[in-house]
């Protein structure tokens, strides 16, 4: 989604996802405030995946619905973790999967491994 914003340098088309922190876009109605959510995790939570739409968008196409997509990512992360891979290697694998499946957008991913994972 893009928003047109008039600036002293002319009219800019701003990608909303990339506008976080950009206070100069307030005039176009884009907030520079982060949307923060707090989650309470317990021992059943073994990892957290934070990824850009360049990863999730492709994975959306591989699975029907968010539940199927989440199960697919969970399976990939659990299998990689069981194989002894690091969080960085797992994140890299998700980005590579998106590229293999035809992703063309910028892709970034962070994986946090929580607890023992057993």
Protein Blocks (a to p, Z undefined) as FASTA:
>chain_A
ZZddddfkbccdddfklmgopamlmmnopafbdcdddddddfklgbdcdddfklmmmmmm
mpgcjklmmmmmmmmmmmmmmnopafklmmmmmmmmmmmnopabdcddddddehjkZZ
